[in-house]
Amino acid sequence: MLKLYSLEFCPYCEVVIKKLNELGLAYEKIEVPAARPQRKEVFQVSGQNTVPVLQDGDVVLSDEEEIVGYLDRTYNSLKKGD
């Protein structure tokens, strides 16, 4: 299952959420604390404290443009209704 580490009201996270929803993908949304030093789980997964971070099995991506590109390349052919 896809895991998205995000922060409420994060515009970069919203870009990723929009793409996930557009592709009809199921994912677990993990809200992280606003204070970066408290984002221990994100750091363990990605080595950084910023979001969004998407984990897809062994693949970990940490930039919204990188994530959207990955989702398009990997899952666009599975898009519902196609």
Buried (B, 14 or more C-beta within 10 A) or exposed (E): EBBBBBBEEBEBBBBBBEBBEBBEBEBEEBEBEEEBEEBEBBBEBBEEBBBBBBBBEEEBBBBBEEBBEBBBEEBEEEEEEE
